[in-house]
């Protein structure tokens, strides 16, 4: 436990140092995400006008966009980290210093999630100033909303481990990440509730759909997540995320073992 806390402290300090030394990277990321939202918002408003339907769907639009950020962050983080450390020639040294590399990535995922919350808070502030739309949330719903966000991000992190394992073997898979970002963007905005039962069940197997649906129930409709009608979906989200994190971790360990046997950790 002491070693884990030290590792967590070291990763927090590492992240703070990187953000302090390279603030332009963070500001650029925030600016790009805001400009993308602004383009989508203005484009949608120009097409449909300021109608009642547009105003009613705006909150759901915001929720989907914020969760899309969590998706691209969780999925691309590990792959990008492995590619950078491999190109710098330090990946093999990290494996030598941290034999349980998967544990290190769990810690980094947690730190990245905390950093993402700060980023989301800043982005949401800009979005509220632009759209003049507040999400419906009170102190009673804050806990359930936080639980849904955490469960969703855990599933996304597990999904990212599949591609992190591939990055260990093949090093450069950046194009795959770009395709995934586009795919999850479409997934975030699909009207799942309007689809057939079979279509809904298939999409609910993916690591983002159920989380967004539950968040819309709380933040858009103003209904409690812990209502009896939603408990089945919440349990499904928990089971879905558990499957992704377990299967993703197992796949990553297999790829790690393969990379060590083939001597690929020191190659780029």
Secondary structure by P-SEA (a helix, b strand, c coil): caaaaaaaaaaaaaaaaaaaacaaaaaaaaaaaaaaaaaaaaaaaaaccccaaaaaaaaaaaaaaaaaaaaaaaaaaaaaaaaaaaaacaaaaaaaaccaaaaaaaaaaaaaaaaaaaaaaaaaaaaaaaccccccccccaaaaaaaaaaaaaaaaaaaaaaaaaaaaacccaaaaaaaaaaaaaaaaccccccccaaaaaaaaacccaaaaaaaaacccccccccccccaaaaaaaaaaaaaaaaaaaaaaaaaaaaaaaacccccc
